Amino acid sequence: MNIIIAGAGELGRLLAAKLNRYGHDVVIVDTDSETLEHINEKLDVRVLEGSCLDVTVLKEAGIRTADAFLALSGNDAVNIVGCRLASRFGVKKTVCRLSSRECFSESDFITPESMGIWEVIEPNEECIRKILGVLDSKVVMEEIRFSHPDALICVLEMRKTSFLAGTRIKDIPAPPEILKSIRFAAIVREKDLLVPHGETLLVPGDKIYIAGHQKDVHAFIQYAAPEDNIPPHARILIGGGTETARRLAILLADKGHDVRFIHPDREFQEKLLEEAPSGLLAINGRPTDEETLEEAGVRGCYAFLCAGEDDEDNILGSLIAKRMGAEKTVSVTFKPEYIRITPTIEEINCSFSSTLVSVNAILRMLEKRTMRVDAFLQIFNANLTEFEITSRSRLCGKTIMESSLPPSLLLALLFRTGEVMVPEGSTVLEQGDVVVAITTADSERECEKFFPKE
């Protein structure tokens, strides 16, 4: 694909690197010459200094033959107008980064479509969805969604206190109807990605990838850790002055939880209290200050969420909160450098890179079934990929057992005519099937020969 990215910030740079790695032709347009020079030294992409609102610049970038235009600057108005211009040049896939949708009004027929926007990406909302997905249970570390709305992979942490610790997968005493409807897709143990099988022993500290229809995955979680469910009026502490933190506070307070928001700016607090339900408590201070955390009730709280603008403060706040007695800690970061660091910090139960979450969301939009989906796993250096079985595929008409797939290639899910299936060795792959695979750097190249496009 020929892809133009307008905006050379952290999101634009990380996305360009991933798209370039997959062999797409990428042009980055930005007005910051120093940033473009740095990108030019690091990436094999074309850079162009100028504004995406300048038609001459767009033409030079190749807008007439572009397959996709991604407006990812930090300015909503610039992104909207850029997509409008790109659509007028015939670009079908225009993706617009927005901080909110307040500029649209369905009743007034002012919609993204009317502005030439194919898809909208809201980094705050994407990050909020990821965080809310891990709060229902203490053992859930991440939820991963796919092109099929009912498909789900949950990452569970095997705790020392779990009755399943020390159990082989084949010996799990769950009802047969639950075990048959889910798949143990992968296990991350310390720094290794394991291919689980019946003899695999579940060890405390394991990060277990459970795949299946969302109702079946949730049924297994309820079976495996019923005591770890979020209580009705859970005490949740939130630190940070970002839109993500503000929206989380309001949403969780709306659900009836005991939300305590920590921030040093009284004006920010007052504005939040005007918007939030009456039960929300605002505490003046910093989420990295022990006295403030003590006052907020960090000891024994269900969850501590740190989503401020400063990555280091978010990490430090989570570390301190965990050591002071928070049951679950969630940290949000923005710099790509932290993508591989925070998942290795034991005191942080869940870590989400806002940049990576947005990259994965955009990849889902661009080319369903042939591009990475939630591509870069937060916990391990691996990808999740949706592949379509075409008539040219050597897998078409064969069972998985006889397909001679490389050992490092894990098939987690299968979508067939709207149904979510758990693939087994005897499953016959048919033309039009979509399989979800977990791939590593070693297996990624091998996949291409098994999943050719039409």
Secondary structure, DSSP 4 states (H G I P E B T S, - for coil): -EEEEE--SHHHHHHHHHHHHTT-EEEEEES-HHHHHHHHHH-SSEEEES-TT-HHHHHHHTGGG-SEEEE-SS-HHHHHHHHHHHHHTT-SEEEEE-S-STT-BGGGTB-TGGGT-SEEE-HHHHHHHHHHTTSSBTTEEEEEE-SSTTEEEEEEE--TT-TTTT-BGGG--S-HHHHTTEEEEEEEETTEEE---TTPBP-TT-EEEEEEEHHHHHHHHHHH-GGGBPPTT-EEEEE--SHHHHHHHHHHHHTT-EEEEEES-HHHHHHHHHHS-TT-EEEES-TT-HHHHHHHT-TT-SEEEE--S-HHHHHHHHHHHHHTT-SEEEEEE-SGGGTTTGGG-TT-SEEEEHHHHHHHHHHHHHSTTTSEEEEE-SSSS-EEEEEE--TT-TTTTSBSTTS---TT-EEEEEEETTEEE---TTPBP-TT-EEEEEE-HHHHHHHHHHS---
